Amino acid sequence: MTLWHGRLSGGTDDLVMEFSVSLPFDQRLAVDDLAGSRAHVRGLGRGGLLSADEVTGLLVALDTVEGELADGTFVFSAGDEDIHTAVERRVTELAGAVGARLHTGRSRNDQIATDLRLYAKRELRAVASAVLGLQRVLLERAEAAGRVYLPGYTHLQRAQPVLLSHHLLAHGWSLARDVDRLLASVERMDVSPLGAGALAGSSLPLDPDGTAADLGFAARFENSLDAVSDRDFVAEGLFDLALLGVHLSRLGEELVLWTTEEFGFAVLDDAFATGSSMLPQKKNPDVAELARGKAGRLIGNLTGLLATLKGLPLAYNRDLQEDKEPLFDSVDQIRRALAALTGVMATTRFVAENMEEAANGPSVAAVDLAEWLVERGMPFRQAHAVVGGLVGDSLARQVPLEELVAAHPDLGEEATPLLAPGVAVTRRTTPGGAGPGPVADQMERFSARLDADQTRVST
């Protein structure tokens, strides 16, 4: 029996039911549906719409349903269109006639909006916690890296040497913004839709403020039309997860590059690599590649939902059923990616000698030569031209840059030590820069940020 059997004559065609059923995916909202139903029942009791005995009977039945779902003994019926229908049917079987009162003053419109907000609040906070786990591994690896340095790149061309710790923390700070976004989205979605009904509220003495507090929401809705139609919180969550996926993709891309023989900057632990079905010598960075590939899927989930939402009039439309699968999928994919990449970053071996050899070419200290001239009064554009000319001459004539620097009247032997291996990276002294002093300060700041964010995630 459907929830609308009184209005329509005859049965709904099986093709319609097959097309519209959402139980296969929305049953993961069971715990949230049960929480919302308990709060609704208690609210009906406060409003005098249920007696104390009826409230108790329904709450006991809801507890039984929760136990059955938890231990796998809950039996779904062929007529269970969604998790709401399944729960209400089973409650009615257990509680008898009073089960028909469970849906008093409530619509599946405000019910599902409430369930999904409860789910999103919990899961996005859990994702933020997993991000912090990856950030802590990045900090640990940065602390262990010491004075190891490597080329920093622009346009994938060697630009300036940077400490490995600085490079690792660059990923850490971008992830910190992801934590910020996730927690900000959780804060904005912390509004209960329960009590909005189908779209206009109810003539019955409901208690939206009480049910909001009961469910741990910060507030209740202000406008019932908006409450049942709003899926901004899903779109925001999908954006947060998509951008987090982009950041993980960038980290994955660097791992792919660094573990090639061409770079040779890192070696994956065997437990976090795969082999080839044909080529015996291969050790493949599948985790990094999948992290890179999943980003497209996360972006697709976001754009798909936005396309669904952009043409909908107020208030509820069945199109909104399409909000759940992309959210569930994005949460699942990002949590798996975070767990796998955290393992990769914790176990990867960095090859310091290869990194430093790549960063020891004289040309990567070119800007230090220019800044040395600036310190002695030469305008930067002129200094840039002088050093650029020397680099070009060195490449064209195959003459070591050190010889040309030593022979130049504005540079000379006093400037050549700047080209010695490991010197350039020590000269970065500005706050937030890649030299030892700024990086030591940065690690302290990053550690404090992680502690603060851990508190935010846990409250």
N, C-alpha and C positions, 0 to 999 in steps of 0.2 A: 504494500500500500504506500502511495506517495504522500508527501506532506500537503499536497494540494488536491486530494482526491474529491473534495466536496464540490469544487467548481467545475471540473471537467468530467464529462460522461465517458464511460468506456475506459480502457487502459491505454497507457502511452505505448506507442510502437516501440518494439525492442531496438530498432535502429536508432531512435532518438535517445533511448536510455544508454545504449552503447556509446553513442557520440558524446553525450553530456556527462557520463559518470566521471567522478573525480576521486573516488575512494582509493584506487591504486596508488595515488601519490599523496592525497591529503590525509591519509591515516597517520602519517608521521606527526600530525598536529593533535593527536589524541590527548596527550598530556595537557596541552593548552586548552583544548575544548572542554576537558573535564574541569580544569581550574576555572574557566569562565562560567561553566554551568553551576559549579558550587557557589560562586559569588552571586550569580543570578538568583539561585534558590534562596540564599540568605537574604538577598535584597527583597525578594517577594515576601519573605517572612516578615521583614521589618515594615513592609507596606501593608501588612494585614491580608495579603492575597493568598497566603498559605498559613495553615495553623502550625503550631510548634511540632506536632506529631508528623504533619506532612513534610515539613522541612527535614526532620530527622529521617523519615523514610526515604526521601529522595537522596539525601546525602549518603546514607548507608548504601543505597543502590549504586550511586556514582562511585563510591569506594570499591564496591564489588566489581564493577566494570573495570576500574583501574587495575585491580588485582588480576582479573582475567586477561586483560591486554598485556600486562607485564609478564605473566607466566605462560602465555601462549595458548590459553584455553578459550579465549573469546572466539566465538564462531560467527563469522560474518554471513549475512543472508543475501540471497540473490537480489533482494529489493533494496539493499543498502546503497543508495546513490553516492553518499559521501560519509565522512566520519561523523558529521552531526546527526544524520539519519540513523546511522548504526548505533551510536550511543543512546539516542532517545528511544529507539526501539527496544534495546536491551534493558534500559532503565524501566520502561513500561512493563516488560516481562517480569522484572524482579519486584517492582514496587506496586504493581497492579494499577488500579484506576487513577491513582494520584500521579502516575507517570505522564498522563495526558496534560497535567498542569505545568510540566517542566518548561514548556515553550511559551508560557504566558507572558505577554508583553515583549516578546523577543522575536526577531526575524533572523533568518540565516544571514542576512546582509550585515547586521551589526555583530552577529556571532562570529562570522569568519573574519571580519575586520579586526575583532578583538583577538581571536586566536592567532592571526598572522602577526600582529604587533607583539604579542607575548613571545612568539617564536623568534621574531627578528631581533628583539631586544636581547634575548638570551644568546642567540647564535652569533650576532655581531660582536657582542662582548667577548665571547669565547674565541672568535677570530682575533680580536685585539690581543688577547692573552697569548695566543700562539705566535703572533707577530713579535711580542716581547721576548718569547723564547728564542726566536731567530736573532733578534737584536743582541741578546746576551751572549750568544755564541759568537757573533761578530765582534763584540767587545772583548771577549776572552781571546780570540785569535789576534785581535789588534794589540792587546797587551803582551801577548807572547811573541809578536813579530819583532819587537825591539827596534833596532836601527836598520832593519832590512828595507831596501828601497827598490823601486822599479820605475820604468818610464810612465809618466802620465801622458795621456793621449788626447789630441783633438783631431777630428777628421780621421781617426784611427791611424794617425801619424805621430811618432814620438815627439813630444812637446817639451816637457820639463820633468825631471825626476821628482817623485813624491815618495814619502814613506808608505810602506805597505799598510801600516796601521791607519794612515790617513785615507787610503783608498777604501779599506774595509768599512771605516766609519762613515764614508760618504753614502754607502748603501744603508747604513744604520740610521742616518738622519732622515733619509727619504722615507724609510719605514716608520719613523716617528711621526711624520705627517699623516701616514695612513692610520696610525693609532688615534691621532687627533680627530681625523675625519670620522672614523668608526664610532668613537665615543660621542662626538657631536651629533651624529645621526641618531644614535640611541637616545640621546637627550631630547631631540625633536620629536621622535616617535612615541615618547612616553606619555601618551594621551589615550584614555580609554574611550572607545566608541560604544561600549555597552549601554543600552538604554535609548539609542537612536532609533531602534526599530527598523522597519523596512526603509524609511526615509524621513519620517516626520515626527518621531517620538511616539508617545502613547497617551491615551486618556486615563490609563491606570496609574495608581500611585507607586511608580517605580522609584528607584534610588540610585541614579547614575553616579552621584558623588560617592556614595557608600560603596558601590561595587568597584569603582575606580580605586579607592583606597584599599579595599579588600584584595584586589589583584596586584597591588604594589605600583600602580600608575601614579604619576605625579599630579595628574589632573584628569578631568573628564572633558569630553567634546564640548565645543561652543555652538556648533551648528550641525543639526542632525543630517541634513543633506550632504554636507561636506564630510561628515564622519563616516558614512557608509560608502562614499565614492572615492575618498582619498586613498591613493596608492603612491603618493609622493615618497613615503617612507620606504617602500619597496624599491622605487627608482633610485633613491639616494643610496640605499644599501647596495644595490647592484653597481652603481657608479663607484662607490668606495671599494668594492671587491674587484671591479675591473681595473681601477688605477693601481691597487695593490698588486694585481696580477701583472700589470705592465712593469712595475718595479721588480717583481720576481723574475719576469722575463729578461729584463736587463741584466740582472745578476746571473741568470742562466746563460745568457749570451756570452758574458765574460768568461764563465767557467768553460764553455765550449771552446772559446779561443785559447784560453790559458792552458788547457790540457792537450792541445795539439802539439805535435813534434815541432811545428814551425815556431810556436811561442815557447813551449816547454816551461811555463811558469808554475805549473801545478800538476799534481798527480792524484787522481781519484783513488780513494780506498776501494778495494775490490767489492766490498759489501754494498757500495753505492754506484756501481758501474755494471754494465752488461757486456756480453760478448757478441760475436757474429755467428750466424748459423752456417756461414760458408768460410769466412776468413779467420783462421786460427789465431792470428796475431792481434786481432782487434780488441780494444777496450773502449767501450763507447759511453759517452756522457748522457745516457738516456734521460736521467732525472732532469738535468739542466735543459735538455731539448724539449722535454714535455712541459716544463715550467714555461718555456718560451712559447710553445704551441698552445697551451691552455689559455693564454692571454686572449687569443682570438675568440675562443669560446665564451670567455667572460664578457668581452666587449659585445659579442653577438647577443648574449642574454639581456644586456642593458638596452641595446638598440631595439631589440624585438619588443620589449615591454613598452618602451617609449612610443613605438609605432602603434601599439595597441591602445595606449592611453590617449593619444593625441586627438582622436575623433569621437570621444565618448561624451554624450550629454549627461547632465545630472539626472538621476543619482546613480543607483546601482544598475549595471548591465552585466549580462552573463560573460561578456568578454573578459571581465575581471577574474574569471576562473584561471585565465592564462598568466596570472601574476605569481603563482606558487612554484611551478616547475622550474622557471629560470632562477628564482631565488634559492630553492633547494639545491639546484645543480651548482650554482656559483658558490654557495657555502661549502658544499661537499668538495668541489674541486680545489678551492683555495685552501681548505684545511689540509687536504692531502698534499698539496704542493708545499705548504709551509712545513709540514712534518718532514717531508723528504728532503727539502733543501736545507733544513736545519741539520739533519744528519749529514748531508754532503759537506756543509761548511764546517761541521765539527770534526770531520775526519780527513778532509783533503790535506795533502802535504804540499806546502809551498816550496818551490825550488829557488832558494835565495840566490845562489850563484848565477843562475840564468837570468833572474830578474835584474840583478845588479849589473851583470855584463851588458844587458840590453840598455841600461840607463847610463852607462859610462861613456858613451860616445861623446866626443867634444862638442858636437853641435847642440846637444841638449842644454849646454851651459851658455848658449849664445846670449840669452837675455841677461844673464849675470854679467857678461862682458859689457853689454849696453848699459846696464844699471851702474856698473863700476865707472863708466865714462860720465854718466849723469852725476854721480857723486862728486866728480871732479869738475863739474860746471858745464859740461856739454849738453845742449838741448837734446831731449830724447829722440826726436825725429832724425837728428843728425847722427846720434849714436847708433840708432837702429840701422841707418844706411851704411855706416862704417862697418859694423859687425856683419850685416847681411852681405856686403861686398866681399868680406874676408871668407865667409862660408862659401859663397859662390865660387870664389877664386880657388879655394881649397878643393872643391869638388871638380872643377874644370881642369885644374893642373895636376890633380892627384898629389897635392902637397899637404902634409899634416897641418891642421889648423893651428896647432901650438907654435909651429915655426913662423907662420904668418903673423900671429899675435905678438910673438916675441920681437919680430922685426918692425912692427907698426909703431910710428912715432907717438901716437896717442895712447898706446897700450904698453908694449914692451914686456920685459921679463917680470915686472911687478904684477902683471895681470895673468900670466900663464898659470899660476897655481889654481886659478878659478876653474881650469879645465881638468884638474886632477880628479880621479875617480872618487865619488862620494862627497865631494866638496859642495856642489851646487845645492843638493837637498838641504844642507845645513844652513844655507843662507836665507831660507824662507822664515821670516821672523814675525810677519804681521799676524794679528789675531785671526784664527780660523785657517791659517795657512798650513802648508805641508811639511814644515820643518820640525825638528825635535821639540823645541820649546812650545810652539803653538799646539802641537799634537798632544803633548803631555797635558796641557790645560784642557784641550778638547776631550780627552778621555775622562777626565774628572767630571766635566760638564755632562758628558753623555751618560756616565754611570749615575749621576744624580738625576738626570732626566728619566732613566729607566726606573729608578726607585719611585719617583713621583708618579710615573705612568702606571706602575704596578699598583699603587694605592688607588689611582683613579679607576682602573679596571676592576679592582676588587670591591669597590664600594657601590 
